[in-house]
Amino acid sequence: MTAPLRHLEGQDEASILREIQSALSGLKFGSVEITVHNGQIVQIERKEKFRLQPNGKNA
């Protein structure tokens, strides 16, 4: 069961979902962390990793 998102500093549910979608957009390696305090989303954090190929290797 999914609980509805509560308002965050005047933001509606659609706005919060857009922020989460934006954080996920283009992410190949990494994570998106959503912090909840007292039942409300207070922070969305994106951590991205870039994997480098050794010389002479194609992506």
Beta strands, then each sheet from edge to edge (+ up, - down):
strand 1: 30-37
strand 2: 40-48
sheet 1: 1+ 2-
end
